[in-house]
Amino acid sequence: MWEKISKSIGDLLLSLQPNCLPNRNRVPCETVHGANMDVQWGRCHVCLEGSRLCICDHSINDSKIVQNGTDIEHHVEANGSFAHAVLNMIGMLIGLGQLSIAYAVETGGWASAFLLIGLGIICAYTSNLLGKCLDKNPKSRSYSDIGHQAFGTKGRVLATTFVYTEIFMALVSYTISLHDNLITVLSGTQIKMAWAKLSSSQFLTITAVLVALPSLWLRNLSAISFLSSSGIVIYAGHIVFPDLYKAMKDPARFTKVSIVSFTLVTALYTALGFMGAKFFGGEVDPQITLSMPKHLIVTKIALWATVLTPMTKYALEFAPFAIQLEHKLPDSMSSKVKMIIRGGVGSCLLLIILALALSVPYFEYVLSLTGSLVSVGISITFPCAFHTKICWGQISRPIMILNLSLIAFGLILGVVGTISSSKLLVQSLRKAHSA
């Protein structure tokens, strides 16, 4: 029973702190104007043309471009309204977890419902802590910046490692979901490839991923971002809340934004969980789309959306890492060589993700492991630790006790959930190999 509850904790936590695309409702968009290539992403404007170097001071309000020895100031106005911030945060929170929420409630019982509400309250509180950390240093504007502000280089490295680990594991989960839903969408399709020792579903999944692979070599991702928005809403959470905070005209209202957003999303997930569990009962699938009546139009739309979404996510999720990788390469290296390195690394990572997804095709366990292993740290443990360190000596005793309690709770939750999810995953693999 405890294993079911602890596994559902990972699912529920991932529902409220899903995997992340490090931007706010906008995708990394690289626009080419003749010979000038200006990459706009997250923290700064990274100018990749050799004659121009962008120097960003990590403030959302201004950056400098040095061109031929001349400084050019750029001012970015933060004019996001309260309603716009709420809509953005809701869009960030609704993601991959919605597929498994009914399964989590069914397997965890009433305990899952209380955990879902409790985690919603905790995550709303920790998102507010990130805003308070940003207040202490206006130049900090990303999750990794806050980590650096709190614990120096080690804090930045740790935060960045968790962020990219979550992205990687999210893409594995997406690929497993692609595999599972593709089987249903193309049910009855039989492809015999005895020489390759692949099943029809594996061959179709490999084909779909290979179709998406060239997108990793693209520099203009605007078309992909449009296609992606037609599928499951872009998933993100605490790691992009700093961007949302900085984009607000009145950051002082960020606390209210968090409360309203988490309240609405928690209510939505609770309703979806109970309705799905009530309607399908013990036969509910870890992915709700696979339990829906196959003959309904809405089911077909949901299945195709779940299939197409991963194919548009690969390039978007890899873009932040790719841009940073390209920016770290020597300036003397030609843009063509940089593109080859960028595309090559991305292709290798995608093939690794594909191999993992086909080797471990257990969506619910991988999703639960992601929630327990990394999401609990990103959404609970780290924000409390960052806030405690940055505001040490300036926060009241009750807040200090609350933060330390949540750090302990997050560590216990992460360890127990990771062990439980890993155990269930290993058991499933052993059964598959012995069958």
N, C-alpha and C positions, 0 to 999 in steps of 0.2 A: 504494500500500500504506500509506504514511504517513497519507494522508487518512483511510483506513478506521480505522487504529489511533487517530488523534487524535480522530476522531468518536466512536469507541467509548469513549474516555476520558471524554468528556462524558456519555455514557449511563451509564457505570459510576459516575462521580462523583455523578450525579443519583440513582442507585440508593441510594447510601449517605448522600447529603445531599439528599433530595428537597425539593420545595417545601413551604412552611410554613404552618401554621395556628398563630398565636402563642398557644398555650395548652398546657396539659399534659393531654391526654386528657379535657379538659373543653372545652365550647364556651362562647362568650360567651352568657350566659343573662340575660335581662332579665325580671324578675318584677314584675308590677304588683300592688300592694296598695292598693286604693282610689286616693286622689290621690297616694300616694307611689310614685315610680318609682325603684327602686334598680338600677343597672346594675352587674353584677359582671363584671369582665374583667381578666385579666392583672395589671396592676401595682397597681390600686387599686379601691376602691368609688367609683364616680362617681355622685353623687346629682344627678339632673337636675331635681329639683323646686326651684323658685325659693327656697323658704324654708329649704332645707338645702344646705349646702356641705360637701363632703367634702375633707378635707385629709390627703393621704397622705404619709408620710415615706419611701416607697419601701422600707420594711422589710416582710417578709412576716409578721412577728409582731404588728404593731400598726398601727392607723390611727385617725384621729380624725374624728368627725363633729360639726360645730358646728351646733347646733339651738337657736335662740332664745338665743344667747349661751352655751350650755352645752356643754362638751366631753364627748363620750361616747367612751370608749376601746373599741376592738374588738381582740381578740386572736385570732389565727389560729394554731393549733397545727400545727407541722410534724411529722407523725407517720407519714410514708411509710416502709414497710419496705424492706429490700433487694430482696425478691422483687417487691414492687409497683413499685419503681423500674425493675427489669430489664424487667418486662412493659411498662411505659409506654414505656421507651426503644425496645424492639423494635417496639412499635406505631407509634412515631414514625418509625422508620427504614424500615419496610416500606410502600411506597407506589407511586407511579406508575412508578418505575423497574422494578418487577417485570414490567411488560408488555413491556419492550424488552431485558431482560437476555439472553435467548437470542439475539436479533438481534445484540447487541453482541459476544457471545462468538463467534458464527458469522462475523461480518465481521472481527473483530479477531484471531481465531485464539487460539493459546496465549498470546500477549502480553496479551490481554484478561484471561485468568485470573490471570496474575501481577499485572497492574495492579489487578484487583479486590481481591486479597488485600492488596497494598501500600497501596492507598487505604483499605482497612478499618483497617489498622494506624495509618496517619497520622491518619485521622479520629477513632479512639479516643484517640490522643494529644492531638489538638487539643481534643477535648471535655473532657479532663482539665485542659487549660490554662485553659479557661473557669472551671472550678471553682476553680482556684488564684487567678484574678482576683477571683472573688467573695469568697474568703477575705480578700482585702486590704481590701475595703470592704463590710461587711455590708448597707449600705443599697442597694447595687447588686443588682438582681434581674431584669434583662432584658438581652438582647443589646445593645440600644441604650445601656443604662446603662453597660455595660462599655466600649463605644466612647467614651462621654463621659468615663468615668473615665481612659481612656488618652490621649485626644487632645482633650478638651474638646468644645465645641459642634460643631466640624468632624467629630470622630469620631462623635458621635451622628447628625449629618445623613447622613454617609456610610453608616453601618451601617443606619439606617432606610431610606435610599434603596435599598440592595441588598435589604433585606427585602421592601419593597413591590414592587420590580421582579420579584423571584422569585415573589411571589404572583401578580402580573399575568401573567407568562409561564406560570406553572403553569396558570392558568385558560384561557389560550389553548390549551395542550397538552390540557387536559381537554376543551375544546370540539372540538378536532380529533378526539380519541378518540371523543367522542360522535358526531360525523359519520360516522367510519369504521365504528364498530360498529353504528350505527343502520341503515346500508345493509344489513349482514348480517342483523340481526334482522328487518328488514322487507323482506327480499329478495323481489323480484317485485312490490312495490308501485309502481305507476306513477301519477304525478300530473302532468298536463299543464297548465302555466301559461305559455303562449307570451307573453302580455302582460307577464309579469314577468321573462321570460328566466332562469328558474331551473330547475335540474334537480330531479328528485324528491328526491334526497338533500339538496340545499341547502334545499329547502322544508321537509322534515321536520326538519332541524336548526334552522332558524329557528323553526319551530313549537315545538320542544322548549324552546328558550331562552326564547321568549316565555311559555311555560307557567311556567317557573321565575322569570321576572322579578318577578312580584308578591311573591315571598319577600323581595326586597330592601327592601320597605316594612314588613316585620313587625318588631315589637319583641320578641316572645317567640320565641326560636329553639330552644327545647327540643324541639319536635316535629321540626324539621328535623334536629337533631343525632341524634335517634333513628333517623331514616330513613338518615342518612348512615352511621351505624355498620354498617348492613346491607350497605353496598357495600364498596369498597376501604377498607382501614384508613386512618384519618386520617394524612396524611403530614406529617411535620415532621422537624426535626433540630436542628442546633446552635443555631438561634435560640430554641428553647424549652428547651434543656438547662438554662439558668439557673433556669427555673421548677421543673424537675424536681429540681435540686440543692437549691433552697430548701425543697422539700416533704419532703425526706428527714429522718427522725428523727436519723440519724447521717450528716451530709454527708461525713464522713471516708471513707466507703465508696463515694463516688461514682466513684473511680477503678476499683474492682472492678466496679461497675455498668457502666461504659463498656466494660471489657475483655470481660466476659461477654456483653453485648448485641451488641457489634460482632462478636465471634467467632461467635455464633449466626447473626446476620443475614448475615455474609459467607459462612458455610458454606451457608446456605439459598440465597443468590443464586448461589453457585458451582454448587450442585447443580441449581438451576433452569436456569441458563445452559447447562450441559453437557447436561442431559437434553433441553432444548428444541432445542439445536443438533444433537444426535445424532439425535433423532427426526425433525425436519423438514428438516435439512440446509440446503442452499443456498436452499430455498424458504421458509425461515422468514420470517414477516412481522415488521416492526418492532413490531407489537402481537401478542403471542403468541395472544391470543384469536381473531384472524382466521385463524390457521393450524390451530386445533383442528378436529377432525371435526364438521361442522355437525349431524349427527344425534344426537349424544350429549346427554343431559340436562345433564351438567356443563358442556358448552359453552354451552347455552342459558342456564343460570344465570349463567355468567361473562359472557356477552354482555350480558344484561339488567343485571347489576350494574355493568358498565362504562358502560352507557347512563344508568342512573339516578343513579349517583354524581355526575357533574358537575352534574346538576339540583339536587342537595341541597348541593353545595359552594359555589355562587355566594354565597348569603347568608352562609354561615359564614366564607368567606374574606374577604368584604368587611366583615364586622362590626367587626373591630378598627379599620379606617380610618374606618368610619361612626361609631363611638362617639367616636373622637377628634375627628372633624369636628363632630359635634353638640355636644361638650363645648367646642369652641373658639368656637362661635357666641355672640353676646351674650346675657347672662342676661335682658335685656329682651324678647328674641324669644320668642314663644309656642311651646309644644311642638308645635302643629300646623304652624307654619311650619318649625320645625326638622325635623320629620318629612318635609315636602315637599322640603326641600333635601337631606336625607339620601337619600331615595328617588330623587330626581331625579338626583343625582350618581351614585348607584349604577347606575341604569338606563342613563345615558349611557356609563358605563364598560363595562357589560355589552354594550351594542350595539357599542362599539368592539372589544371582545374577539371578539364574534361576527363582525364584519367581517374582522378579521385572520385568524381561524380559517378562514373560507371563502376568503379571498384566498391564504392560504399553508397549504394542507391537507397539509403534509408533517410528520407526527408525529415521525418519527425525527430530522429536522434541527432542528425547533423544540426538541425535548427535549434534544438534544445542545447546541444553542446556549445553552439555559438553564443546563445544567450547567457549561459552559465560561465563560460570561459572568458569572454571578452566584454559582452554588453553590460554585465553586472558591474564590471570595473569602470567602464566608461560612464555609466548613468548613475551609479550610486557611490562607489568607493572613492574614485578619483575626485569628483567635485567636492565631496566633503573634506578630503585630505587637502586639496588645493586651497579651499576657503579657510580651513583651520590654520594652515601654514602662512598664507598671505595676510590674514587678519589677526594673527596671533597677538594677544594682548589688547585687542580692540573689540572683541566679541564678548557677550555676556556669558556667565557660567552655564546657564541652561542651554544656550546654543552650542557651547563647547561640548557639553555632555551629549547633546543630541547628535552632533557631528561625529564624535568618537563612537557613539553607539551605532550609528549607521555605517561607519567604516567597519566595525566589527561584524555587523549584520551582513554587509556586502561580502566581506571575506569568507564568512561561514557559508553564505548562500552560494558564492562562486565555487568554493571547494566542494561542498556537498553536491551541488548540481552537476559540476564537471565530472566528479567520480561516478555519480549515478548514471549520467548520460553516456559516459565512456563505457561503463559496465554493460549497459543495455545494447550499445553499439557493437561491442565485442561479442556479446552473446548472439546477436543477430548474424554477424559475420560467420561465427562458428556453425550456426545452424545451416546457413546457406552453403558452406563448404562441405558439411557432412551429409547434406541432402543428395 
